[in-house]
Amino acid sequence: MTDFFETLGRMISKFWSFILVGLFLICTAVLYKIVGGNSYIAIHDNLDLFIPQFQMMRNDGTFFALEADTDFLNSISRNVLPSEFSLYTVLYMILPSFKAYIVGYYIKIIIAMIGSGLLAYDILTKEGLDTWVKRGVYYIHPVKRDYTNVVSLTVLISFTYGILNLFPAFGIPFASIPLIIYFLRKAYLEPSFWMFLLIFCYPFLSYFSYHGIFIMGYLVIAIIWIWIRKHKFPWQLALGLVLLAAGSVICEYRLFATMLFSNEVTIRSTMVEANLSVIEILKEIAASWASGMMHANDAHLYIVLPTCVIYFFYLNSKYIKDGNSIGIVHDYYNLCALGIAFNSVVYGLYNSGVIRTVFETIVPPLKGWQFNRTIFFNPFLWYASFFIVCYRIILDASQGGMETKKSFIIKISTYLLVLLAIVVVMFQPALPFGQTARYDDLFYTAYGQYYRHCHNGESNRDNLSYKEFYDTELFESLKSEIGYKEGEQCVAYLMYPAQLEYNDISTLDGYLGFYSQDYKNKWRQVIAPALDMQPTSAAYFDESGIRCILFSGNYESVPMYSGTLGGITEDDLYIDSKALYDLGCKYVFSRVKITNAEDVNLSLIASGQGEAYKVYVYELSEPDIVEENEEIK
């Protein structure tokens, strides 16, 4: 029995990090299995955008269709939706939407851990991550190290990177960044057919507009830098660049066809971006450096940032003290810090009208393209920096000639710091400034269960769960009651068009960042009466247009994400009913009773109470055409 416990103890001490990760995966899987559709999944830019897009393709069987219409924005082409040659899309082909979403979360974690582990192993065993040491006139390069000493550290920090609550629909592209760096390093140092094949296939995991084009841009910089520094053209990286580009074109052929071969004028031509002052731009740079941005909120503010900043000054002051300028330039830690600063500066400069004008003049086809998405690479750089700091602390504790007790305390403290960083990621919404972590589905789902436990099984009416948001039973009942036929055009009022689209109801409205300017103009005619009453809504639609929806004339904003709708139960609808009818609208689905229905040619034909909210269905009749001379009389 003693031998058993000794063996068990050795196994735990060796694999404790894997055990912790395994326990997390098991516990969260059990939670999602128990809660199911009652999970609280982020709505903004998620349930109201990409999830219904995947569901529309699933409903209509158009994943691979070359020419097909969709169920939103007046049957816009399927080509504007995500490519079928993407891992995330494939999940929605083979699994129901909710399961696909959850499975995608776990795949993201696994990819992040595999990519980060391979990259860390490759760097540590080939050139090491030590600091550069100066001995007289000589420089001692980082030393190759035994990877087994930092396996636990690699597992924990790569796991932390994997569970970051970033833009969910692009969680896998975020997570796969270390993997493509590993592929490119291997191709450069040990070129092989299989490594080049993996580079070619990489776009299946990534997304061109958000990550791929920037990876290629960074790769071009690396090729030029290595060519100048080593006086030898790095053909391996150049070939990798070509293969990445070719893979991107194949995997996202719909996107490239739309960008390069369509002459249609889109809403990108009228989008108005911020034009901030110098002071405001500097504030934006500082804010993005300290906290990231909504879609790349990586919780580094609390533990990672202070750790990395303190170490930055310690490291470079030591280099300066030792007269080791070579070390400052070559240290991987400083390169990461430079990358973070560069991406933050680009993010801020995007808000300068002058900078954008210069960019769009040089590259006209990319007018309206958000080149500030370089900020999406900062989560990886922050946690890579954090890994380097923790690795060097553990290395010094192991080989710095310290007494055993002191070395043990330092190692334990370092691992506790990493574990604290994991806790911060998981519980960020409960922390100060953590309210911006809107994509922490695990936290909100767990809190939702706690809330129900404390309120006799009642859910929190201020938020909608996945099941409540889409409420398929309610919409199926309403469709049956009104005799809805597939393809009949509808609109949503004070609710997300996505809720209709998910339930196989065609909509004239919708949410998309790339559609015809002509249609935007037609839609503006429909909503002009409401926009005339709400200047803020008018400015939002005219300067953006990505949310092509019905606006309220009485309210500047309505919390459609909640079950209570902010207490609003009825409202007037301000529309040009003739313009809406001319677009082919037959039904209006509304979460409130429309008090002026007769005035806008609507008649109530059905209503239903769902799990969290009530929906009214109105039928739009053809407006009476009044002769001009009769109006005069």
DOMARZA-112266 format. One record per residue (C-alpha): residue number from 0; x, y, z; residue in one letter. Coordinates in Angstrom, 2 decimals. Example, Ala and Ser with C-alpha at 12.3 -4.5 7.8 and 13.67 -1.06 7.14 Angstrom:
# residues 2
  resi        X        Y        Z  resn
     0    12.30    -4.50     7.80     A
     1    13.67    -1.06     7.14     S
# end
This chain:
# residues 633
  resi        X        Y        Z  resn
     0     0.00     0.00     0.00     M
     1     2.89     2.34     0.81     T
     2     4.37     1.75    -2.65     D
     3     0.99     2.54    -4.20     F
     4     0.75     5.92    -2.47     F
     5     4.36     6.72    -3.30     E
     6     3.70     5.92    -6.97     T
     7     0.50     7.96    -6.88     L
     8     2.33    10.87    -5.29     G
     9     5.07    10.78    -7.95     R
    10     2.46    10.65   -10.69     M
    11     0.56    13.64    -9.26     I
    12     3.75    15.66    -8.77     S
    13     4.72    14.95   -12.38     K
    14     1.35    15.36   -14.08     F
    15    -0.48    17.74   -11.75     W
    16    -0.89    20.40   -14.45     S
    17    -2.49    17.89   -16.84     F
    18    -4.77    16.73   -14.03     I
    19    -5.94    20.29   -13.37     L
    20    -6.67    20.86   -17.05     V
    21    -8.48    17.53   -17.25     G
    22   -10.61    18.39   -14.20     L
    23   -11.55    21.72   -15.81     F
    24   -12.60    20.05   -19.05     L
    25   -14.63    17.39   -17.23     I
    26   -16.34    19.82   -14.83     C
    27   -17.26    22.33   -17.54     T
    28   -18.48    19.58   -19.85     A
    29   -20.72    18.27   -17.05     V
    30   -22.00    21.82   -16.42     L
    31   -22.91    22.39   -20.08     Y
    32   -24.43    18.90   -20.27     K
    33   -26.67    19.60   -17.28     I
    34   -27.57    23.18   -18.20     V
    35   -27.83    22.65   -21.96     G
    36   -29.76    25.37   -23.76     G
    37   -30.21    27.26   -20.49     N
    38   -26.56    28.30   -20.77     S
    39   -25.90    32.03   -21.04     Y
    40   -24.07    32.60   -24.28     I
    41   -22.92    36.09   -25.34     A
    42   -25.46    37.76   -27.61     I
    43   -23.61    40.76   -29.02     H
    44   -21.74    39.90   -32.24     D
    45   -22.41    36.26   -31.50     N
    46   -25.97    34.96   -31.09     L
    47   -27.18    37.93   -33.13     D
    48   -24.61    37.50   -35.90     L
    49   -22.61    34.35   -36.66     F
    50   -24.69    31.65   -34.98     I
    51   -27.83    32.47   -37.01     P
    52   -25.69    32.60   -40.17     Q
    53   -24.54    29.03   -39.59     F
    54   -28.07    27.99   -38.67     Q
    55   -29.50    29.56   -41.85     M
    56   -27.11    27.50   -43.96     M
    57   -28.05    24.42   -41.95     R
    58   -31.79    25.11   -42.34     N
    59   -31.51    25.55   -46.11     D
    60   -28.69    23.08   -46.81     G
    61   -26.57    25.77   -48.50     T
    62   -23.15    25.16   -46.93     F
    63   -21.70    24.11   -50.30     F
    64   -24.17    25.87   -52.61     A
    65   -22.43    28.05   -55.21     L
    66   -25.52    30.08   -56.05     E
    67   -28.06    30.36   -53.26     A
    68   -30.09    32.93   -51.37     D
    69   -30.15    33.35   -47.62     T
    70   -32.93    34.10   -45.16     D
    71   -31.90    37.66   -44.31     F
    72   -31.39    41.09   -45.86     L
    73   -33.91    40.36   -48.61     N
    74   -32.33    37.05   -49.66     S
    75   -28.73    38.28   -49.93     I
    76   -26.28    35.82   -51.53     S
    77   -24.93    32.93   -49.49     R
    78   -21.45    34.02   -50.62     N
    79   -21.36    36.69   -47.91     V
    80   -21.58    34.01   -45.20     L
    81   -18.65    32.04   -43.71     P
    82   -16.78    29.63   -45.96     S
    83   -17.55    25.92   -45.84     E
    84   -13.80    25.24   -45.79     F
    85   -13.35    26.24   -42.17     S
    86   -13.18    24.05   -39.09     L
    87   -15.69    26.21   -37.26     Y
    88   -18.17    25.98   -40.15     T
    89   -17.71    22.22   -40.38     V
    90   -18.78    21.89   -36.75     L
    91   -22.11    23.51   -37.61     Y
    92   -22.53    21.19   -40.59     M
    93   -22.35    18.05   -38.49     I
    94   -23.69    19.17   -35.09     L
    95   -26.73    21.10   -33.83     P
    96   -25.83    24.74   -33.33     S
    97   -25.58    24.76   -29.54     F
    98   -23.45    21.60   -29.46     K
    99   -21.28    22.98   -32.26     A
   100   -20.70    26.14   -30.25     Y
   101   -19.65    24.23   -27.11     I
   102   -17.49    21.73   -29.02     V
   103   -15.80    24.68   -30.74     G
   104   -14.91    26.04   -27.30     Y
   105   -13.10    22.84   -26.34     Y
   106   -11.38    22.49   -29.71     I
   107   -10.10    26.05   -29.28     K
   108    -8.50    25.09   -25.96     I
   109    -6.92    21.95   -27.40     I
   110    -5.49    23.77   -30.45     I
   111    -4.07    26.52   -28.24     A
   112    -2.37    23.99   -25.98     M
   113    -0.97    21.90   -28.84     I
   114     0.33    24.92   -30.77     G
   115     1.79    26.64   -27.72     S
   116     3.38    23.41   -26.48     G
   117     5.02    22.66   -29.82     L
   118     6.26    26.24   -30.18     L
   119     7.70    26.34   -26.66     A
   120     9.41    22.98   -27.19     Y
   121    10.86    24.07   -30.51     D
   122    12.29    27.33   -29.18     I
   123    13.63    25.92   -25.91     L
   124    15.37    22.96   -27.53     T
   125    16.78    24.88   -30.49     K
   126    17.93    28.23   -29.12     E
   127    16.62    28.60   -25.59     G
   128    14.85    31.51   -23.90     L
   129    17.58    32.63   -21.50     D
   130    18.78    36.21   -21.45     T
   131    21.87    37.17   -23.44     W
   132    24.88    37.36   -21.14     V
   133    28.00    39.49   -21.77     K
   134    31.40    38.16   -20.72     R
   135    34.03    40.77   -21.54     G
   136    33.84    41.29   -25.30     V
   137    31.88    38.08   -25.86     Y
   138    28.13    37.46   -25.81     Y
   139    26.72    34.19   -24.55     I
   140    23.60    33.27   -26.48     H
   141    20.60    31.67   -24.80     P
   142    21.30    28.05   -23.97     V
   143    19.27    25.08   -25.22     K
   144    17.40    23.62   -22.29     R
   145    15.70    20.41   -21.26     D
   146    12.03    20.94   -22.02     Y
   147    10.85    18.48   -19.36     T
   148    11.62    20.99   -16.60     N
   149     8.94    23.42   -17.81     V
   150     6.23    21.08   -19.09     V
   151     3.86    22.05   -16.28     S
   152     4.46    25.74   -16.89     L
   153     3.84    25.31   -20.62     T
   154     0.65    23.35   -20.00     V
   155    -0.78    25.92   -17.60     L
   156     0.01    29.04   -19.61     I
   157    -1.03    27.50   -22.92     S
   158    -4.26    26.42   -21.19     F
   159    -4.73    29.99   -19.95     T
   160    -4.33    31.26   -23.50     Y
   161    -6.80    28.63   -24.68     G
   162    -9.59    29.65   -22.27     I
   163    -9.31    33.37   -22.98     L
   164   -12.78    34.73   -23.65     N
   165   -12.08    36.22   -27.05     L
   166   -14.40    36.72   -30.04     F
   167   -16.20    33.31   -29.98     P
   168   -16.77    32.87   -33.72     A
   169   -13.01    33.36   -34.21     F
   170   -11.79    31.59   -31.10     G
   171   -10.07    28.89   -33.17     I
   172    -8.18    31.42   -35.37     P
   173    -7.00    33.17   -32.19     F
   174    -5.95    29.87   -30.61     A
   175    -4.08    28.68   -33.71     S
   176    -1.61    31.61   -33.88     I
   177     1.16    29.70   -32.01     P
   178     0.61    26.77   -34.36     L
   179     1.31    28.72   -37.56     I
   180     4.41    30.27   -35.96     I
   181     5.61    26.74   -35.18     Y
   182     4.89    25.55   -38.74     F
   183     6.81    28.48   -40.24     L
   184     9.78    28.01   -37.88     R
   185     9.98    24.32   -38.70     K
   186     9.69    25.00   -42.42     A
   187    12.52    27.54   -42.18     Y
   188    14.85    25.47   -40.01     L
   189    13.95    21.98   -41.20     E
   190    12.07    22.28   -44.52     P
   191     9.96    19.28   -45.48     S
   192     7.03    18.46   -47.73     F
   193     4.76    17.73   -44.78     W
   194     5.48    21.02   -43.04     M
   195     4.76    22.99   -46.20     F
   196     1.54    21.00   -46.61     L
   197     0.49    21.95   -43.09     L
   198     1.17    25.62   -43.86     I
   199    -0.98    25.33   -46.99     F
   200    -3.83    23.78   -44.95     C
   201    -3.53    26.24   -42.05     Y
   202    -6.22    28.67   -43.38     P
   203    -8.74    25.92   -42.56     F
   204    -8.15    26.92   -38.91     L
   205    -7.81    30.65   -39.46     S
   206    -9.80    33.54   -40.96     Y
   207    -8.27    35.75   -43.63     F
   208    -9.84    39.13   -42.81     S
   209    -9.18    38.92   -39.07     Y
   210    -5.89    37.03   -38.87     H
   211    -4.61    35.59   -42.15     G
   212    -3.78    38.82   -43.95     I
   213    -1.88    40.09   -40.90     F
   214     0.05    36.83   -40.51     I
   215     1.17    37.24   -44.12     M
   216     2.11    40.85   -43.45     G
   217     4.24    39.89   -40.47     Y
   218     5.77    37.10   -42.55     L
   219     6.81    39.58   -45.25     V
   220     8.54    41.66   -42.57     I
   221    10.32    38.55   -41.26     A
   222    11.49    37.61   -44.78     I
   223    12.94    41.07   -45.38     I
   224    14.57    41.18   -41.94     W
   225    16.22    37.76   -42.27     I
   226    17.35    38.52   -45.84     W
   227    19.06    41.73   -44.71     I
   228    20.49    40.27   -41.54     R
   229    21.84    37.01   -42.95     K
   230    22.51    38.18   -46.53     H
   231    20.64    35.12   -47.74     K
   232    17.11    35.01   -49.13     F
   233    14.91    32.79   -46.88     P
   234    13.24    30.85   -49.66     W
   235    11.56    28.57   -47.13     Q
   236     9.56    31.46   -45.64     L
   237     8.84    32.88   -49.09     A
   238     7.42    29.52   -50.14     L
   239     5.45    29.43   -46.90     G
   240     4.01    32.86   -47.78     L
   241     2.92    31.65   -51.21     V
   242     1.34    28.53   -49.74     L
   243    -0.47    30.53   -47.06     L
   244    -1.87    32.86   -49.72     A
   245    -2.91    29.94   -51.94     A
   246    -4.54    28.14   -49.03     G
   247    -6.43    31.29   -48.05     S
   248    -7.75    31.79   -51.58     V
   249    -8.97    28.19   -51.74     I
   250   -10.47    28.06   -48.25     C
   251   -12.13    31.47   -48.60     E
   252   -12.77    31.62   -52.33     Y
   253   -16.17    33.25   -51.75     R
   254   -14.58    36.15   -49.88     L
   255   -11.93    36.70   -52.55     F
   256   -14.47    36.48   -55.36     A
   257   -16.64    39.08   -53.64     T
   258   -13.71    41.40   -52.92     M
   259   -11.98    41.15   -56.29     L
   260   -14.67    40.50   -58.87     F
   261   -17.77    42.28   -57.60     S
   262   -18.43    45.82   -58.80     N
   263   -21.34    46.30   -56.41     E
   264   -21.10    49.43   -54.27     V
   265   -21.45    48.34   -50.64     T
   266   -22.08    50.06   -47.32     I
   267   -18.31    50.19   -46.87     R
   268   -18.35    53.21   -49.21     S
   269   -20.44    55.28   -46.77     T
   270   -19.13    54.05   -43.43     M
   271   -17.78    56.86   -41.26     V
   272   -14.96    55.99   -38.89     E
   273   -13.90    57.97   -35.85     A
   274   -11.55    60.88   -36.40     N
   275    -9.98    61.51   -33.02     L
   276    -7.63    64.23   -31.85     S
   277    -3.99    63.48   -31.05     V
   278    -4.76    63.33   -27.32     I
   279    -7.71    61.01   -27.89     E
   280    -5.59    58.75   -30.10     I
   281    -2.93    58.52   -27.41     L
   282    -5.62    57.58   -24.88     K
   283    -6.92    54.91   -27.27     E
   284    -3.40    53.51   -27.67     I
   285    -2.92    53.37   -23.91     A
   286    -6.34    51.79   -23.35     A
   287    -5.80    49.10   -25.98     S
   288    -2.35    48.35   -24.55     W
   289    -3.71    48.04   -21.01     A
   290    -7.04    46.35   -21.63     S
   291    -7.17    45.18   -25.24     G
   292   -10.51    45.70   -26.94     M
   293   -13.93    44.09   -26.82     M
   294   -13.21    41.20   -29.21     H
   295    -9.71    40.68   -27.84     A
   296   -10.30    41.14   -24.12     N
   297    -7.68    38.79   -22.68     D
   298    -7.83    39.75   -18.97     A
   299    -4.10    40.58   -18.96     H
   300    -4.71    43.77   -16.97     L
   301    -4.79    42.12   -13.55     Y
   302    -1.84    39.70   -13.30     I
   303    -0.04    39.47   -16.63     V
   304     0.43    43.18   -17.31     L
   305     1.95    44.19   -13.93     P
   306     4.19    41.11   -13.98     T
   307     5.41    41.83   -17.50     C
   308     5.90    45.57   -16.92     V
   309     7.95    45.03   -13.76     I
   310    10.08    42.44   -15.52     Y
   311    10.54    44.68   -18.57     F
   312    12.19    47.39   -16.49     F
   313    14.20    44.86   -14.48     Y
   314    15.45    43.06   -17.60     L
   315    16.47    46.12   -19.59     N
   316    17.97    47.98   -16.67     S
   317    20.16    44.92   -16.14     K
   318    21.13    44.87   -19.82     Y
   319    22.04    48.57   -19.65     I
   320    23.99    48.10   -16.43     K
   321    25.97    45.28   -18.06     D
   322    26.59    47.34   -21.20     G
   323    24.78    44.64   -23.17     N
   324    22.90    46.46   -25.93     S
   325    22.97    43.31   -28.09     I
   326    20.90    41.54   -25.47     G
   327    18.24    44.28   -25.50     I
   328    17.81    43.99   -29.26     V
   329    17.80    40.18   -29.48     H
   330    15.85    39.22   -26.38     D
   331    12.58    37.48   -27.32     Y
   332    10.88    39.19   -24.40     Y
   333    11.64    42.64   -25.81     N
   334    10.49    41.52   -29.25     L
   335     7.14    40.55   -27.73     C
   336     6.92    43.90   -25.93     A
   337     7.70    45.69   -29.20     L
   338     4.97    43.72   -31.00     G
   339     2.42    44.61   -28.31     I
   340     3.32    48.29   -28.52     A
   341     3.23    48.27   -32.34     F
   342    -0.22    46.65   -32.44     N
   343    -1.56    49.09   -29.86     S
   344    -0.21    52.07   -31.80     V
   345    -1.78    50.81   -35.03     V
   346    -5.08    50.37   -33.20     Y
   347    -4.97    53.98   -32.05     G
   348    -3.77    55.43   -35.36     L
   349    -6.70    53.81   -37.17     Y
   350    -8.82    56.50   -35.53     N
   351    -6.91    59.20   -37.43     S
   352    -8.70    60.33   -40.58     G
   353    -5.39    61.38   -42.12     V
   354    -3.79    57.96   -41.59     I
   355    -6.81    56.14   -43.02     R
   356    -6.91    58.45   -46.06     T
   357    -3.25    57.77   -46.81     V
   358    -3.80    54.02   -46.43     F
   359    -6.89    54.00   -48.66     E
   360    -5.10    56.09   -51.27     T
   361    -2.22    53.61   -51.42     I
   362    -4.52    50.55   -51.43     V
   363    -7.95    51.65   -52.79     P
   364    -9.52    48.13   -52.78     P
   365    -9.10    48.04   -49.00     L
   366   -11.21    51.15   -48.33     K
   367   -13.13    50.56   -45.11     G
   368   -10.93    47.60   -44.14     W
   369   -10.05    47.62   -40.44     Q
   370    -6.26    47.39   -40.47     F
   371    -6.31    48.01   -36.72     N
   372    -7.11    44.32   -36.24     R
   373    -3.41    43.80   -35.54     T
   374    -4.62    44.18   -31.93     I
   375    -5.95    40.61   -32.28     F
   376    -2.37    39.34   -31.94     F
   377    -1.76    41.01   -28.58     N
   378    -3.41    38.27   -26.47     P
   379    -0.85    35.78   -27.77     F
   380     2.03    38.22   -27.25     L
   381     0.98    39.06   -23.69     W
   382     0.81    35.41   -22.63     Y
   383     4.00    34.56   -24.51     A
   384     5.68    37.34   -22.52     S
   385     4.17    35.99   -19.32     F
   386     5.55    32.54   -20.13     F
   387     9.05    33.93   -20.68     I
   388     8.99    35.75   -17.32     V
   389     7.78    32.69   -15.41     C
   390    10.20    30.40   -17.26     Y
   391    13.18    32.59   -16.38     R
   392    12.14    32.85   -12.74     I
   393    11.90    29.05   -12.47     I
   394    15.18    28.64   -14.35     L
   395    17.00    30.99   -11.97     D
   396    15.47    29.22    -8.99     A
   397    16.65    25.86   -10.32     S
   398    20.14    26.81   -11.46     Q
   399    20.98    30.00    -9.65     G
   400    22.80    28.35    -6.77     G
   401    19.93    29.01    -4.34     M
   402    19.35    26.91    -1.28     E
   403    16.69    24.24    -1.76     T
   404    14.04    25.84     0.47     K
   405    14.30    29.24    -1.19     K
   406    14.26    27.68    -4.66     S
   407    11.14    25.70    -3.75     F
   408     9.33    28.80    -2.45     I
   409    10.12    30.75    -5.63     I
   410     8.89    27.95    -7.86     K
   411     5.68    27.50    -5.88     I
   412     5.08    31.27    -5.91     S
   413     5.54    31.35    -9.67     T
   414     3.04    28.55   -10.25     Y
   415     0.59    30.24    -7.87     L
   416     0.92    33.39    -9.97     L
   417     0.03    31.40   -13.08     V
   418    -2.91    29.74   -11.33     L
   419    -4.10    33.17   -10.23     L
   420    -3.99    34.32   -13.85     A
   421    -6.23    31.36   -14.74     I
   422    -8.69    32.30   -12.00     V
   423    -8.76    35.88   -13.30     V
   424    -9.65    34.70   -16.80     V
   425   -12.46    32.54   -15.46     M
   426   -13.93    35.15   -13.11     F
   427   -13.10    38.40   -14.88     Q
   428   -16.72    39.69   -14.99     P
   429   -16.75    39.70   -11.18     A
   430   -13.60    41.86   -10.99     L
   431   -13.28    45.64   -11.24     P
   432   -13.33    46.73   -14.90     F
   433   -14.39    43.18   -15.75     G
   434   -17.78    44.10   -17.16     Q
   435   -16.24    44.37   -20.64     T
   436   -15.64    40.60   -20.59     A
   437   -18.91    39.94   -22.37     R
   438   -17.75    36.63   -23.89     Y
   439   -17.15    34.79   -20.61     D
   440   -19.92    32.26   -21.28     D
   441   -18.71    29.85   -18.62     L
   442   -18.93    32.45   -15.85     F
   443   -22.36    33.69   -16.88     Y
   444   -23.69    30.16   -17.27     T
   445   -22.45    29.17   -13.82     A
   446   -23.84    32.38   -12.35     Y
   447   -27.16    31.70   -14.11     G
   448   -27.37    28.34   -12.37     Q
   449   -26.54    29.97    -9.03     Y
   450   -29.23    32.61    -9.63     Y
   451   -31.85    29.94   -10.38     R
   452   -30.85    28.06    -7.24     H
   453   -31.39    31.21    -5.18     C
   454   -34.69    32.14    -6.86     H
   455   -36.67    28.91    -6.84     N
   456   -35.67    27.91   -10.35     G
   457   -36.55    31.27   -11.92     E
   458   -34.03    32.62   -14.45     S
   459   -32.63    36.13   -14.42     N
   460   -34.98    38.27   -16.51     R
   461   -32.23    40.80   -17.20     D
   462   -30.52    38.32   -19.54     N
   463   -31.61    35.66   -22.01     L
   464   -30.20    32.16   -22.12     S
   465   -29.47    30.45   -25.43     Y
   466   -32.77    28.59   -25.32     K
   467   -34.75    31.66   -24.28     E
   468   -33.12    33.86   -26.90     F
   469   -34.04    31.69   -29.88     Y
   470   -37.10    30.01   -28.29     D
   471   -37.69    27.60   -31.16     T
   472   -40.96    26.28   -29.69     E
   473   -42.48    29.77   -29.58     L
   474   -41.55    30.62   -33.15     F
   475   -42.65    27.25   -34.50     E
   476   -46.01    27.80   -32.82     S
   477   -46.34    31.28   -34.32     L
   478   -45.35    30.06   -37.78     K
   479   -47.97    27.35   -37.57     S
   480   -50.64    29.78   -36.34     E
   481   -50.15    32.27   -39.18     I
   482   -49.54    29.59   -41.82     G
   483   -46.09    30.91   -42.58     Y
   484   -44.65    29.72   -45.89     K
   485   -40.92    29.47   -46.45     E
   486   -39.55    32.56   -48.16     G
   487   -42.24    34.99   -47.00     E
   488   -40.42    38.15   -45.96     Q
   489   -40.67    39.49   -42.41     C
   490   -39.08    42.11   -40.18     V
   491   -38.41    42.26   -36.44     A
   492   -39.31    45.13   -34.13     Y
   493   -37.52    45.63   -30.82     L
   494   -36.02    42.18   -31.22     M
   495   -33.06    40.80   -33.11     Y
   496   -33.69    39.71   -36.70     P
   497   -31.35    36.85   -35.79     A
   498   -34.10    35.35   -33.65     Q
   499   -36.25    34.99   -36.76     L
   500   -33.40    33.89   -39.04     E
   501   -32.38    31.12   -36.66     Y
   502   -35.95    29.82   -36.76     N
   503   -36.04    29.64   -40.58     D
   504   -38.03    32.85   -41.03     I
   505   -36.86    35.06   -43.89     S
   506   -36.15    38.68   -42.99     T
   507   -35.71    41.92   -44.86     L
   508   -33.62    43.26   -41.99     D
   509   -30.43    41.83   -40.54     G
   510   -26.92    42.39   -39.26     Y
   511   -23.99    42.29   -41.68     L
   512   -20.93    44.43   -42.32     G
   513   -20.95    44.01   -46.08     F
   514   -24.05    44.45   -48.26     Y
   515   -25.36    46.66   -51.05     S
   516   -25.43    50.43   -50.55     Q
   517   -28.51    50.48   -52.76     D
   518   -30.35    48.26   -50.29     Y
   519   -29.23    50.44   -47.39     K
   520   -30.75    53.44   -49.18     N
   521   -34.03    51.57   -49.68     K
   522   -34.08    50.52   -46.05     W
   523   -33.42    54.05   -44.89     R
   524   -36.61    55.11   -46.65     Q
   525   -38.46    52.51   -44.58     V
   526   -37.10    53.74   -41.25     I
   527   -36.86    57.47   -42.07     A
   528   -39.82    58.45   -39.81     P
   529   -38.11    56.87   -36.76     A
   530   -34.69    58.29   -37.63     L
   531   -36.21    61.77   -37.94     D
   532   -37.26    61.47   -34.29     M
   533   -33.97    60.00   -33.03     Q
   534   -30.85    61.84   -34.30     P
   535   -28.57    59.37   -32.50     T
   536   -30.14    56.41   -34.31     S
   537   -29.96    58.33   -37.59     A
   538   -26.25    59.00   -37.15     A
   539   -25.62    55.37   -36.21     Y
   540   -27.40    54.01   -39.27     F
   541   -26.10    56.57   -41.75     D
   542   -22.49    56.31   -40.60     E
   543   -22.49    52.53   -40.26     S
   544   -25.52    50.62   -41.48     G
   545   -24.30    47.22   -40.32     I
   546   -27.48    46.83   -38.28     R
   547   -30.17    47.11   -40.91     C
   548   -33.13    47.04   -38.51     I
   549   -36.28    48.89   -37.45     L
   550   -35.50    51.64   -34.95     F
   551   -37.79    53.00   -32.26     S
   552   -38.92    56.59   -32.67     G
   553   -39.60    56.93   -28.93     N
   554   -36.50    55.30   -27.46     Y
   555   -32.85    55.98   -28.24     E
   556   -31.91    52.44   -27.24     S
   557   -33.78    49.34   -26.07     V
   558   -32.18    46.42   -24.13     P
   559   -33.32    43.70   -26.54     M
   560   -30.93    41.23   -24.87     Y
   561   -33.11    41.16   -21.75     S
   562   -36.34    39.35   -20.96     G
   563   -37.94    42.49   -19.57     T
   564   -37.03    44.73   -22.54     L
   565   -36.36    47.48   -20.03     G
   566   -40.00    47.48   -18.96     G
   567   -41.30    48.43   -22.43     I
   568   -44.51    46.55   -23.27     T
   569   -45.92    48.71   -26.08     E
   570   -44.68    51.28   -28.53     D
   571   -45.60    53.18   -31.67     D
   572   -43.93    51.99   -34.85     L
   573   -42.63    54.76   -37.07     Y
   574   -42.08    53.47   -40.60     I
   575   -42.88    54.23   -44.20     D
   576   -45.28    51.32   -44.59     S
   577   -45.46    51.69   -48.38     K
   578   -41.67    51.48   -48.72     A
   579   -41.68    48.39   -46.47     L
   580   -44.50    46.80   -48.46     Y
   581   -42.69    47.50   -51.73     D
   582   -39.72    45.51   -50.41     L
   583   -42.02    42.52   -50.11     G
   584   -42.69    42.48   -46.36     C
   585   -45.66    40.39   -45.22     K
   586   -45.24    40.07   -41.45     Y
   587   -43.82    42.12   -38.58     V
   588   -42.68    40.17   -35.52     F
   589   -42.59    42.42   -32.47     S
   590   -41.74    41.97   -28.81     R
   591   -44.11    44.80   -27.90     V
   592   -47.66    45.61   -28.76     K
   593   -47.67    48.16   -31.59     I
   594   -50.11    50.83   -30.48     T
   595   -50.43    52.57   -33.85     N
   596   -50.76    49.40   -35.89     A
   597   -53.73    50.58   -37.94     E
   598   -51.95    53.81   -38.86     D
   599   -49.12    51.84   -40.49     V
   600   -51.37    49.26   -42.16     N
   601   -50.69    46.47   -39.68     L
   602   -53.20    44.04   -38.25     S
   603   -52.50    41.74   -35.30     L
   604   -52.95    38.12   -36.38     I
   605   -51.15    36.13   -33.67     A
   606   -49.29    36.35   -30.40     S
   607   -47.52    33.94   -28.13     G
   608   -45.84    33.83   -24.76     Q
   609   -42.48    32.12   -24.81     G
   610   -40.14    31.10   -22.04     E
   611   -38.94    34.63   -21.38     A
   612   -40.84    37.05   -23.60     Y
   613   -44.00    37.56   -25.63     K
   614   -44.06    38.01   -29.40     V
   615   -46.79    39.68   -31.47     Y
   616   -47.18    38.97   -35.19     V
   617   -48.68    41.63   -37.44     Y
   618   -49.58    41.30   -41.08     E
   619   -48.76    44.21   -43.37     L
   620   -51.43    45.09   -45.90     S
   621   -50.96    47.16   -49.03     E
   622   -51.18    50.86   -48.13     P
   623   -54.02    52.82   -49.63     D
   624   -52.85    54.93   -52.54     I
   625   -54.31    58.39   -52.16     V
   626   -54.58    60.46   -55.28     E
   627   -52.68    63.71   -55.13     E
   628   -55.76    65.81   -55.87     N
   629   -57.67    64.10   -53.05     E
   630   -54.86    64.95   -50.63     E
   631   -55.15    68.59   -51.63     I
   632   -58.91    68.57   -50.99     K
# end
